[in-house]
Amino acid sequence: MEGQRLGGRYQIISQLGRGGYGITFLAEDWQLPGNPRCVVKQLKPEATDAKNLKVAAQLFNSEAQVLYRLGNHPQIPKLLAHFEENQEFYLVQEFIEGHNLTQEFPKGKPLNESYVIAILRDILEILAFVHQQNVIHRDLKPDNIRRNKDGKIVLIDFGLVKQLSTQQTDSQNSVTLTVNMGTRGYMPSEQALGKSKFSSDIYALGMIAIQALTGIIPRKLSEDANGEVIWRDKVQVSTKLAEILDKMVRYDFRQRYPSATEALEALKEAGLITSSLMPNSSYNSPQSLFNKAHILCELKRYSEAIAYYEDAILIQPNFYQAWYERGKALYQLERYEDAIASYDQVIQFQTDDAEVWFERTQALYRLQSYSEVMMGLDKALQIRPDYAEAWVMRGVVLRNLQRDEEAIACYNKAIEFKPDYAVAWYNRGVLLASWQRYEEAFTAFDQVIQLQPNNAVAWYNRGAALGNLQRYEDAIVSCNQAIAFNPNYVQAWFQRGMALGELQRYEEAITAYDKVIQLQPDYGEAWFQRGFALYNLQRYEDAIASYDQAIEFNPLDAEAWGNRGGVLLKLQRYEEAIASFDKAIQIQPNFPMAIYNRAQALSQLG
């Protein structure tokens, strides 16, 4: 239809989309100055006999009047015109420049809680107006939510007119619908039965929020035996928000919030949002500035984001979410003291927010203010005793303070509250390995791998534990896995070389050490071990060259000097050997091997 003019004025530029209900086009209005762009929706009735067309026309005009009313809201596209042409119905709506919310939901990537709360608030404010007009959207999903060029959310593609293309009349001229409006995953059970409620929109919005938090599209989420969505095990989220979302997506519509107004009020009562903005708010409202800042943070443009957060705070000084996100952005810029000051502002408004206390400790930890970190973590755990991340962080700080017994107790607590928390298992394994409790360390790293099979660091540490248990073949297998997931993993290549050396597979060991040196030429220990492998292959000159490199990178390596002397002794280069042994003994006066070999070299010189 490109180039065709509809209604004598709307010239089609391109097709925007096609669905079961009709086709959407981008068009230009040739009766207005400048030919402004608009969206034309062509709706094709399923039944085209005279009786059905008459009923369709009545329904079309009735529903168009509803869209005209809805268009009075600044965040719903205005209906500019509606007309019938060649037994097809057309809607002409305002064109909204911007992007669909789908573009803000990267596949498989969870978004943060503050962003989700902002989205809930923005959409619920519009939905509250829609529901007050006694209208149900019927097809809420990320594709039907746009963010305009000013950062404001706009609801598009209301499902109420889609029924036009699915209506038929029976013998008594009653209208029946043959297809249900909605999209799988976002559409609740009563809507699938053709009995939409205001709370059907609440369900759809709840599923959108869960998708944002988990990075999982709704139709891939499981349900329990009662039809309730299983999602809370997929993401760490505040209890207040989780309870609100659970209520929004209850299977039984009677157990949900009845409409958007009640859902919005629940967010306010939970302290997750400040007082609601009016629908006709300025585009420079605090919430709009906050949304812009969040998008910039997603793009890692933190300095620009901070400017927007600060503009929002200037307008609304008690906007604690802006203070909180500002703190996180400052942290990313390594401005830790400024981040702490921002979190302190949040705490003035939300003294019992465990996440804020926790984020504050992250900045303090970077400043090595360990006593303050501990106080902050204790506060977070007082508010939320099952906060696994805070328990792990407490363990990390205690390790830095050399209080290892207390540290492992913290890791155990984290695992008790969150058995599938890989970070807690990993830290526990590292601590156990430092105590030479390698069997237990191996078990801990095995747990990490069960939870995160692609975790190269866990595979490496598992290999190191196996090496210390003298299970060298198994250690090699673990190192191979680490290398498969991270081919440039220096320590894994080195550990592989060590295990191969223990098995006297010296050629393979040298290959591994060569890879280490290729990746990190100043890795002195790799040069040392390479020299030892070459010595065992009787490649003495090459061994000396390797020891020379080890000494270049670590001139105080007594063992490298001693081994170098041993190779020179083997080559009967006694004076050079004595010089090497002297250097080793100078660095380490009680070095038995160097003392003994030096005496051997002296005896050969007579």
VEXDREN-2710 file (C-alpha; in Angstrom, 1 decimal):
% VEXDREN-2710
k/r/px/py/pz
1/MET/0.0/0.0/0.0
2/GLU/3.0/2.3/0.0
3/GLY/2.2/5.5/-1.8
4/GLN/-1.6/4.9/-1.5
5/ARG/-3.7/7.8/-0.1
6/LEU/-6.4/6.8/2.3
7/GLY/-9.4/9.0/3.3
8/GLY/-8.2/11.4/0.7
9/ARG/-5.4/12.7/3.0
10/TYR/-3.3/10.0/4.7
11/GLN/-0.5/8.9/2.4
12/ILE/1.1/5.6/3.3
13/ILE/4.9/5.7/3.8
14/SER/5.7/2.2/5.1
15/GLN/4.2/-0.7/7.0
16/LEU/5.0/-0.7/10.7
17/GLY/3.5/-4.1/11.6
18/ARG/1.0/-6.8/10.8
19/GLY/-1.1/-9.0/13.0
20/GLY/-4.3/-11.0/13.2
21/TYR/-6.3/-7.8/13.7
22/GLY/-5.0/-5.9/10.7
23/ILE/-2.1/-3.8/9.5
24/THR/-0.4/-0.7/10.9
25/PHE/1.2/1.9/8.6
26/LEU/3.3/5.0/9.0
27/ALA/1.7/7.8/7.0
28/GLU/1.7/11.5/6.3
29/ASP/-1.2/13.8/6.6
30/TRP/-1.3/15.8/3.4
31/GLN/-4.1/18.2/4.6
32/LEU/-2.0/19.7/7.3
33/PRO/1.0/22.1/6.9
34/GLY/4.3/20.2/6.8
35/ASN/2.6/16.8/6.2
36/PRO/3.1/15.6/9.8
37/ARG/3.5/11.9/10.3
38/CYS/0.8/9.7/11.9
39/VAL/-0.1/6.1/12.4
40/VAL/-2.9/4.5/10.4
41/LYS/-4.4/1.2/11.6
42/GLN/-6.3/-0.8/9.1
43/LEU/-8.8/-3.1/10.8
44/LYS/-10.4/-5.9/8.7
45/PRO/-13.6/-7.5/10.1
46/GLU/-13.6/-11.2/10.0
47/ALA/-17.2/-11.4/8.7
48/THR/-18.0/-9.2/5.7
49/ASP/-21.7/-9.8/5.1
50/ALA/-24.0/-6.9/5.3
51/LYS/-25.4/-7.7/8.8
52/ASN/-21.9/-8.1/10.3
53/LEU/-20.6/-5.0/8.6
54/LYS/-23.4/-2.9/10.0
55/VAL/-22.8/-4.1/13.5
56/ALA/-19.0/-3.7/13.0
57/ALA/-19.6/-0.1/11.9
58/GLN/-21.6/0.6/15.1
59/LEU/-19.0/-1.0/17.3
60/PHE/-16.2/0.8/15.5
61/ASN/-17.8/4.2/16.0
62/SER/-18.5/3.4/19.6
63/GLU/-15.0/2.2/20.4
64/ALA/-13.5/5.1/18.5
65/GLN/-15.3/7.5/20.8
66/VAL/-13.5/5.8/23.7
67/LEU/-10.1/6.2/22.0
68/TYR/-10.9/9.9/21.5
69/ARG/-11.5/10.2/25.3
70/LEU/-8.4/8.3/26.2
71/GLY/-6.3/10.6/23.9
72/ASN/-6.9/13.4/26.3
73/HIS/-4.2/11.9/28.4
74/PRO/-0.7/13.2/27.4
75/GLN/0.7/9.7/27.6
76/ILE/-1.8/8.0/25.3
77/PRO/-1.7/8.7/21.5
78/LYS/-4.4/11.1/20.3
79/LEU/-7.0/9.6/18.0
80/LEU/-6.9/12.1/15.0
81/ALA/-9.6/10.5/12.8
82/HIS/-11.5/7.3/12.1
83/PHE/-13.3/6.4/8.9
84/GLU/-14.6/3.5/6.8
85/GLU/-13.4/2.8/3.3
86/ASN/-14.1/-0.2/1.0
87/GLN/-15.6/-2.2/3.9
88/GLU/-12.4/-1.7/5.9
89/PHE/-12.1/0.5/9.0
90/TYR/-9.2/2.9/9.7
91/LEU/-7.9/4.6/12.8
92/VAL/-5.5/7.5/12.5
93/GLN/-3.4/8.2/15.6
94/GLU/-0.7/10.5/16.7
95/PHE/2.8/9.1/15.8
96/ILE/5.0/8.7/18.9
97/GLU/8.7/9.1/18.3
98/GLY/10.8/7.0/20.5
99/HIS/11.2/3.2/21.1
100/ASN/9.3/0.3/22.5
101/LEU/10.0/-0.9/26.0
102/THR/11.2/-4.2/24.4
103/GLN/14.4/-2.3/23.6
104/GLU/15.0/-1.6/27.3
105/PHE/14.7/-5.3/28.2
106/PRO/17.9/-7.0/26.9
107/LYS/17.3/-10.7/26.4
108/GLY/18.4/-12.6/29.5
109/LYS/19.6/-9.6/31.3
110/PRO/17.9/-8.7/34.6
111/LEU/17.2/-5.0/35.2
112/ASN/17.6/-3.4/38.6
113/GLU/14.8/-2.9/41.1
114/SER/14.7/0.9/41.0
115/TYR/14.2/0.8/37.2
116/VAL/11.3/-1.7/37.6
117/ILE/9.7/0.4/40.4
118/ALA/9.9/3.5/38.1
119/ILE/8.3/1.6/35.2
120/LEU/5.5/0.3/37.5
121/ARG/4.8/3.8/38.7
122/ASP/4.8/5.4/35.2
123/ILE/2.5/2.8/33.7
124/LEU/0.1/2.6/36.7
125/GLU/-0.4/6.3/36.6
126/ILE/-1.5/6.1/33.0
127/LEU/-3.6/2.9/33.7
128/ALA/-5.3/4.7/36.6
129/PHE/-6.7/7.2/34.2
130/VAL/-7.6/4.5/31.7
131/HIS/-9.5/2.5/34.3
132/GLN/-11.3/5.6/35.6
133/GLN/-12.7/5.9/32.0
134/ASN/-14.1/2.4/32.5
135/VAL/-11.7/1.0/29.9
136/ILE/-9.4/-2.0/30.0
137/HIS/-6.3/-2.0/27.9
138/ARG/-6.4/-5.8/27.3
139/ASP/-3.0/-6.1/25.6
140/LEU/-0.3/-4.7/27.9
141/LYS/3.2/-6.0/26.9
142/PRO/6.6/-4.3/26.3
143/ASP/5.8/-4.0/22.6
144/ASN/2.8/-1.9/23.4
145/ILE/4.6/0.5/25.7
146/ARG/6.7/3.2/24.2
147/ARG/9.1/5.7/25.6
148/ASN/8.9/8.9/23.7
149/LYS/11.9/11.1/22.8
150/ASP/11.3/13.1/26.1
151/GLY/11.7/9.9/28.2
152/LYS/8.0/9.6/29.1
153/ILE/6.1/6.3/28.9
154/VAL/3.2/6.1/26.4
155/LEU/0.6/3.3/26.2
156/ILE/-0.3/2.3/22.7
157/ASP/-2.3/-0.4/20.8
158/PHE/-5.3/-0.7/23.1
159/GLY/-7.1/-4.1/22.6
160/LEU/-10.6/-2.7/22.8
161/VAL/-10.8/-1.9/19.1
162/LYS/-9.1/-5.2/18.1
163/GLN/-12.4/-6.9/18.9
164/LEU/-13.8/-5.2/15.8
165/SER/-12.0/-7.7/13.6
166/THR/-13.1/-10.7/15.6
167/GLN/-16.8/-10.0/16.0
168/GLN/-19.7/-11.9/14.5
169/THR/-23.5/-11.7/14.9
170/ASP/-25.7/-14.6/15.7
171/SER/-29.3/-15.1/14.5
172/GLN/-30.6/-12.7/17.1
173/ASN/-28.1/-10.0/15.9
174/SER/-26.1/-10.3/19.2
175/VAL/-22.4/-9.6/18.9
176/THR/-20.0/-12.5/19.7
177/LEU/-16.2/-12.5/19.8
178/THR/-14.4/-15.3/18.1
179/VAL/-10.8/-14.5/19.3
180/ASN/-9.6/-13.3/22.7
181/MET/-7.5/-10.1/22.9
182/GLY/-4.2/-10.4/24.7
183/THR/-0.7/-12.0/24.4
184/ARG/0.3/-15.3/25.8
185/GLY/2.3/-14.9/29.0
186/TYR/0.9/-11.5/29.8
187/MET/-2.8/-12.5/29.5
188/PRO/-4.4/-13.9/32.7
189/SER/-6.8/-16.9/32.7
190/GLU/-10.1/-14.9/32.9
191/GLN/-9.0/-12.8/29.9
192/ALA/-8.3/-16.0/27.9
193/LEU/-12.0/-16.9/28.6
194/GLY/-13.1/-13.5/27.2
195/LYS/-13.9/-12.1/30.7
196/SER/-11.4/-9.2/31.0
197/LYS/-11.3/-7.2/34.3
198/PHE/-9.4/-4.1/35.3
199/SER/-7.2/-6.5/37.2
200/SER/-6.4/-8.3/33.9
201/ASP/-4.3/-5.2/33.1
202/ILE/-2.7/-5.4/36.6
203/TYR/-1.7/-9.0/35.9
204/ALA/-0.1/-8.1/32.6
205/LEU/1.9/-5.2/34.1
206/GLY/3.0/-7.5/37.0
207/MET/4.4/-10.0/34.4
208/ILE/6.2/-7.1/32.6
209/ALA/7.8/-6.2/35.9
210/ILE/8.8/-9.8/36.6
211/GLN/10.3/-10.0/33.1
212/ALA/12.4/-6.9/33.7
213/LEU/13.6/-8.2/37.1
214/THR/14.4/-11.8/35.9
215/GLY/15.3/-11.3/32.2
216/ILE/12.9/-14.2/31.5
217/ILE/10.0/-13.8/29.1
218/PRO/6.7/-14.7/30.9
219/ARG/5.8/-17.7/28.9
220/LYS/9.0/-19.4/30.0
221/LEU/8.2/-19.0/33.7
222/SER/6.8/-22.1/35.4
223/GLU/3.6/-22.2/37.5
224/ASP/2.8/-24.2/40.6
225/ALA/-0.2/-26.6/41.0
226/ASN/-2.5/-23.6/41.8
227/GLY/-1.5/-21.7/38.6
228/GLU/0.7/-19.2/40.5
229/VAL/3.8/-17.9/38.7
230/ILE/7.1/-19.2/40.1
231/TRP/9.6/-16.3/39.8
232/ARG/11.0/-15.3/43.2
233/ASP/13.8/-17.9/43.0
234/LYS/15.1/-16.3/39.9
235/VAL/16.2/-13.0/41.3
236/GLN/17.1/-11.2/44.6
237/VAL/14.4/-8.5/45.2
238/SER/13.2/-6.6/48.2
239/THR/10.4/-8.3/50.1
240/LYS/8.1/-5.2/49.7
241/LEU/8.3/-5.2/45.9
242/ALA/8.1/-9.0/45.7
243/GLU/4.8/-9.1/47.8
244/ILE/3.3/-6.4/45.6
245/LEU/4.2/-8.3/42.4
246/ASP/2.9/-11.6/43.8
247/LYS/-0.4/-9.9/44.4
248/MET/-0.5/-8.3/40.9
249/VAL/-0.1/-11.7/39.2
250/ARG/-2.3/-13.9/41.4
251/TYR/-4.1/-16.6/39.3
252/ASP/-7.5/-15.6/40.9
253/PHE/-8.4/-12.1/39.7
254/ARG/-10.3/-11.5/43.0
255/GLN/-7.0/-11.7/44.9
256/ARG/-5.3/-9.1/42.8
257/TYR/-5.4/-5.3/43.1
258/PRO/-8.8/-4.4/41.6
259/SER/-7.4/-1.6/39.4
260/ALA/-4.4/0.5/38.8
261/THR/-5.3/3.0/41.6
262/GLU/-5.1/0.4/44.3
263/ALA/-1.8/-1.0/42.9
264/LEU/-0.3/2.5/42.8
265/GLU/-1.5/3.1/46.4
266/ALA/0.2/-0.2/47.5
267/LEU/3.5/1.1/46.0
268/LYS/3.2/4.3/48.0
269/GLU/2.2/2.6/51.2
270/ALA/5.3/0.3/50.9
271/GLY/7.5/3.4/50.6
272/LEU/8.6/2.4/47.1
273/ILE/7.4/5.6/45.4
274/THR/6.7/9.1/46.5
275/SER/3.4/10.8/46.1
276/SER/1.9/10.1/42.7
277/LEU/2.5/12.6/39.8
278/MET/-0.5/14.1/38.1
279/PRO/-1.1/12.8/34.5
280/ASN/-0.4/16.2/33.0
281/SER/3.0/16.6/34.7
282/SER/5.7/18.4/32.9
283/TYR/8.2/16.3/30.9
284/ASN/10.8/17.7/33.3
285/SER/9.2/16.0/36.3
286/PRO/11.5/14.3/38.8
287/GLN/10.3/10.9/37.6
288/SER/11.0/11.8/34.0
289/LEU/14.5/13.0/34.8
290/PHE/15.0/9.8/36.9
291/ASN/13.9/7.6/34.0
292/LYS/16.4/9.4/31.6
293/ALA/19.2/8.9/34.2
294/HIS/18.4/5.2/34.5
295/ILE/18.7/4.7/30.7
296/LEU/22.0/6.5/30.7
297/CYS/23.2/4.2/33.5
298/GLU/22.2/1.2/31.4
299/LEU/24.4/2.7/28.7
300/LYS/27.2/3.1/31.3
301/ARG/27.1/6.9/30.8
302/TYR/27.3/7.5/34.5
303/SER/28.4/11.2/34.5
304/GLU/25.5/12.2/32.4
305/ALA/23.2/10.1/34.5
306/ILE/24.3/11.8/37.7
307/ALA/23.4/15.2/36.3
308/TYR/19.9/14.0/35.6
309/TYR/19.6/12.4/39.1
310/GLU/20.7/15.7/40.6
311/ASP/18.2/17.7/38.5
312/ALA/15.5/15.4/39.8
313/ILE/16.7/15.9/43.4
314/LEU/16.7/19.7/43.0
315/ILE/13.0/19.5/42.1
316/GLN/12.1/16.9/44.7
317/PRO/14.8/16.8/47.5
318/ASN/13.2/13.8/49.3
319/PHE/13.3/11.6/46.1
320/TYR/15.2/8.9/47.8
321/GLN/15.3/6.6/44.8
322/ALA/17.2/9.3/42.9
323/TRP/19.7/9.7/45.8
324/TYR/20.1/5.9/45.8
325/GLU/20.8/5.5/42.1
326/ARG/23.0/8.5/42.2
327/GLY/25.1/6.7/44.8
328/LYS/25.4/3.7/42.6
329/ALA/26.4/5.7/39.6
330/LEU/29.1/7.5/41.7
331/TYR/30.4/4.2/42.9
332/GLN/30.8/3.1/39.2
333/LEU/33.0/6.2/38.7
334/GLU/35.0/5.3/41.8
335/ARG/33.9/8.4/43.6
336/TYR/33.3/6.4/46.8
337/GLU/33.1/9.2/49.3
338/ASP/30.5/11.0/47.2
339/ALA/28.6/7.7/46.9
340/ILE/28.5/7.3/50.7
341/ALA/27.2/10.8/51.1
342/SER/24.4/10.0/48.6
343/TYR/23.5/6.8/50.4
344/ASP/23.4/8.8/53.7
345/GLN/20.7/10.9/52.2
346/VAL/18.7/7.8/51.4
347/ILE/19.0/6.6/54.9
348/GLN/17.5/9.8/56.2
349/PHE/14.3/8.9/54.3
350/GLN/14.5/5.1/54.5
351/THR/16.3/4.1/57.7
352/ASP/15.2/0.4/57.4
353/ASP/16.3/-0.3/53.8
354/ALA/18.8/-3.1/54.1
355/GLU/19.9/-2.7/50.4
356/VAL/21.0/0.9/51.0
357/TRP/23.0/0.0/54.0
358/PHE/24.6/-2.8/52.0
359/GLU/25.5/-0.6/49.0
360/ARG/27.0/1.9/51.4
361/THR/29.3/-0.8/52.7
362/GLN/30.6/-1.5/49.2
363/ALA/31.9/2.0/48.9
364/LEU/33.3/2.0/52.4
365/TYR/35.1/-1.3/51.6
366/ARG/36.8/0.3/48.7
367/LEU/38.1/3.0/51.1
368/GLN/39.3/0.2/53.4
369/SER/37.1/1.6/56.2
370/TYR/36.6/-1.9/57.6
371/SER/35.2/-1.0/61.0
372/GLU/32.5/1.2/59.3
373/VAL/31.8/-1.6/56.8
374/MET/31.2/-4.0/59.7
375/MET/28.8/-1.6/61.4
376/GLY/26.9/-1.1/58.1
377/LEU/26.6/-4.8/57.5
378/ASP/25.5/-5.4/61.0
379/LYS/22.7/-2.8/60.4
380/ALA/21.7/-4.5/57.1
381/LEU/21.5/-7.9/58.8
382/GLN/19.6/-6.5/61.8
383/ILE/17.0/-5.3/59.3
384/ARG/17.1/-8.4/57.2
385/PRO/18.8/-11.4/58.9
386/ASP/18.5/-13.6/55.8
387/TYR/20.5/-11.2/53.6
388/ALA/22.9/-13.7/52.1
389/GLU/25.0/-11.1/50.2
390/ALA/25.6/-9.1/53.4
391/TRP/26.7/-12.3/55.2
392/VAL/29.2/-13.0/52.4
393/MET/30.5/-9.4/52.5
394/ARG/30.9/-9.6/56.2
395/GLY/33.0/-12.8/55.7
396/VAL/35.2/-11.0/53.2
397/VAL/35.9/-8.1/55.6
398/LEU/36.6/-10.5/58.4
399/ARG/39.2/-12.3/56.2
400/ASN/40.9/-9.0/55.6
401/LEU/41.0/-8.5/59.3
402/GLN/42.5/-12.1/59.6
403/ARG/39.5/-13.3/61.6
404/ASP/39.1/-16.4/59.5
405/GLU/37.0/-18.5/61.9
406/GLU/34.4/-15.8/62.0
407/ALA/34.6/-15.4/58.2
408/ILE/33.7/-19.0/57.5
409/ALA/30.8/-18.8/59.9
410/CYS/29.5/-15.9/57.8
411/TYR/29.8/-17.9/54.6
412/ASN/28.0/-20.8/56.3
413/LYS/25.2/-18.4/57.3
414/ALA/24.9/-17.2/53.7
415/ILE/24.6/-20.7/52.5
416/GLU/22.1/-21.6/55.2
417/PHE/19.8/-18.8/54.0
418/LYS/20.6/-19.2/50.3
419/PRO/21.8/-22.7/49.4
420/ASP/22.2/-21.9/45.7
421/TYR/24.4/-18.8/46.3
422/ALA/27.5/-19.6/44.3
423/VAL/29.5/-16.7/45.6
424/ALA/29.2/-17.9/49.2
425/TRP/30.3/-21.4/48.2
426/TYR/33.3/-20.0/46.3
427/ASN/34.5/-17.8/49.2
428/ARG/34.1/-20.8/51.6
429/GLY/36.2/-22.9/49.2
430/VAL/39.0/-20.3/49.0
431/LEU/39.2/-20.0/52.8
432/LEU/39.2/-23.8/53.3
433/ALA/42.0/-24.1/50.7
434/SER/44.0/-21.5/52.6
435/TRP/43.7/-23.8/55.6
436/GLN/44.9/-26.7/53.5
437/ARG/41.5/-28.4/54.0
438/TYR/41.5/-29.4/50.4
439/GLU/38.8/-32.1/50.4
440/GLU/36.3/-29.6/51.9
441/ALA/37.5/-26.9/49.5
442/PHE/37.1/-29.3/46.6
443/THR/33.5/-30.0/47.7
444/ALA/32.8/-26.2/47.9
445/PHE/34.1/-25.6/44.4
446/ASP/32.1/-28.5/43.2
447/GLN/29.0/-26.8/44.5
448/VAL/29.9/-23.6/42.6
449/ILE/30.2/-25.6/39.4
450/GLN/26.9/-27.3/39.9
451/LEU/25.3/-23.8/40.2
452/GLN/27.5/-22.1/37.5
453/PRO/28.9/-24.8/35.1
454/ASN/30.7/-22.1/33.1
455/ASN/32.5/-20.6/36.0
456/ALA/36.2/-20.8/34.9
457/VAL/37.5/-19.5/38.3
458/ALA/35.7/-22.3/40.1
459/TRP/37.1/-24.9/37.7
460/TYR/40.6/-23.5/38.3
461/ASN/40.3/-23.5/42.1
462/ARG/38.8/-27.0/42.0
463/GLY/41.9/-28.1/39.9
464/ALA/44.2/-26.4/42.4
465/ALA/42.6/-28.3/45.3
466/LEU/42.8/-31.6/43.4
467/GLY/46.5/-30.9/42.7
468/ASN/47.1/-30.4/46.4
469/LEU/45.3/-33.8/47.0
470/GLN/47.8/-35.3/44.5
471/ARG/44.9/-36.2/42.2
472/TYR/46.8/-34.8/39.2
473/GLU/44.8/-36.4/36.4
474/ASP/41.6/-34.9/37.8
475/ALA/43.3/-31.6/38.3
476/ILE/44.3/-31.5/34.6
477/VAL/40.6/-32.2/33.7
478/SER/39.5/-29.2/35.9
479/CYS/42.1/-26.9/34.4
480/ASN/41.1/-27.9/30.9
481/GLN/37.5/-26.9/31.7
482/ALA/38.7/-23.6/33.1
483/ILE/40.7/-23.0/29.9
484/ALA/37.8/-24.0/27.7
485/PHE/35.7/-21.2/29.3
486/ASN/38.6/-18.8/29.4
487/PRO/41.4/-19.6/26.9
488/ASN/43.5/-16.8/28.3
489/TYR/43.3/-17.9/31.9
490/VAL/47.0/-17.6/33.0
491/GLN/46.6/-19.3/36.4
492/ALA/44.7/-22.3/34.9
493/TRP/47.5/-22.8/32.3
494/PHE/50.1/-22.7/35.1
495/GLN/48.2/-25.1/37.3
496/ARG/47.8/-27.4/34.3
497/GLY/51.6/-27.3/33.8
498/MET/52.2/-28.1/37.5
499/ALA/50.0/-31.2/37.4
500/LEU/51.6/-32.4/34.2
501/GLY/55.0/-31.9/35.7
502/GLU/54.0/-34.0/38.7
503/LEU/53.0/-36.8/36.3
504/GLN/56.4/-36.4/34.6
505/ARG/54.7/-35.3/31.3
506/TYR/57.4/-32.7/30.9
507/GLU/56.9/-31.9/27.2
508/GLU/53.2/-31.1/27.8
509/ALA/54.1/-29.2/30.9
510/ILE/56.5/-27.0/28.9
511/THR/53.7/-26.3/26.4
512/ALA/51.5/-25.1/29.2
513/TYR/54.2/-22.9/30.7
514/ASP/54.9/-21.5/27.2
515/LYS/51.3/-20.5/27.0
516/VAL/51.5/-18.8/30.4
517/ILE/54.6/-16.8/29.3
518/GLN/52.9/-15.9/26.0
519/LEU/50.0/-14.4/28.0
520/GLN/52.2/-12.9/30.8
521/PRO/55.9/-12.7/29.9
522/ASP/57.0/-11.6/33.4
523/TYR/55.5/-14.6/35.2
524/GLY/58.7/-15.6/37.0
525/GLU/57.3/-18.8/38.5
526/ALA/56.3/-20.1/35.1
527/TRP/59.9/-19.5/33.9
528/PHE/61.2/-21.3/37.0
529/GLN/58.9/-24.4/36.5
530/ARG/59.7/-24.4/32.8
531/GLY/63.4/-24.6/33.7
532/PHE/62.7/-27.5/36.0
533/ALA/60.8/-29.4/33.3
534/LEU/63.7/-28.7/30.8
535/TYR/66.2/-30.0/33.3
536/ASN/64.3/-33.3/33.6
537/LEU/64.3/-33.6/29.8
538/GLN/68.1/-33.1/30.0
539/ARG/67.9/-29.9/27.9
540/TYR/70.3/-28.1/30.2
541/GLU/71.2/-25.0/28.2
542/ASP/67.5/-24.3/27.7
543/ALA/66.9/-24.9/31.4
544/ILE/69.6/-22.3/32.3
545/ALA/68.0/-19.8/29.9
546/SER/64.6/-20.3/31.7
547/TYR/66.2/-19.9/35.2
548/ASP/67.9/-16.7/33.9
549/GLN/64.5/-15.3/32.9
550/ALA/63.0/-16.3/36.3
551/ILE/65.8/-14.4/38.0
552/GLU/65.4/-11.4/35.8
553/PHE/61.8/-11.0/36.9
554/ASN/62.6/-12.0/40.6
555/PRO/66.3/-11.4/41.4
556/LEU/65.7/-12.5/45.0
557/ASP/64.4/-16.0/44.1
558/ALA/66.8/-18.2/46.0
559/GLU/65.4/-21.4/44.5
560/ALA/65.9/-20.1/41.0
561/TRP/69.6/-19.3/41.8
562/GLY/70.0/-22.7/43.5
563/ASN/68.5/-24.6/40.6
564/ARG/70.5/-22.7/38.1
565/GLY/73.6/-23.6/40.0
566/GLY/72.5/-27.3/40.0
567/VAL/72.2/-27.3/36.2
568/LEU/75.7/-25.6/35.8
569/LEU/77.1/-28.3/38.2
570/LYS/75.6/-30.9/35.9
571/LEU/77.4/-29.3/33.0
572/GLN/80.7/-29.3/35.0
573/ARG/80.8/-25.5/34.9
574/TYR/81.9/-25.4/38.5
575/GLU/82.9/-21.7/38.9
576/GLU/79.6/-20.5/37.5
577/ALA/77.8/-23.0/39.6
578/ILE/79.5/-21.7/42.8
579/ALA/78.6/-18.2/41.9
580/SER/74.9/-19.2/41.6
581/PHE/75.0/-21.1/44.9
582/ASP/76.7/-18.1/46.6
583/LYS/73.8/-15.9/45.4
584/ALA/71.2/-18.4/46.7
585/ILE/72.9/-18.6/50.1
586/GLN/73.3/-14.8/50.3
587/ILE/69.5/-14.5/49.8
588/GLN/68.7/-17.5/52.0
589/PRO/71.6/-18.4/54.4
590/ASN/70.1/-21.6/55.6
591/PHE/69.5/-23.1/52.2
592/PRO/70.6/-26.7/52.6
593/MET/70.6/-27.8/48.9
594/ALA/72.6/-24.7/47.9
595/ILE/75.1/-25.2/50.7
596/TYR/75.6/-28.9/49.8
597/ASN/75.9/-28.4/46.1
598/ARG/78.3/-25.5/46.6
599/ALA/80.6/-27.9/48.5
600/GLN/80.3/-30.5/45.7
601/ALA/81.3/-27.9/43.1
602/LEU/84.3/-26.7/45.3
603/SER/85.5/-30.3/45.7
604/GLN/85.5/-30.8/41.9
605/LEU/87.7/-27.7/41.6
606/GLY/90.1/-29.3/44.1
END
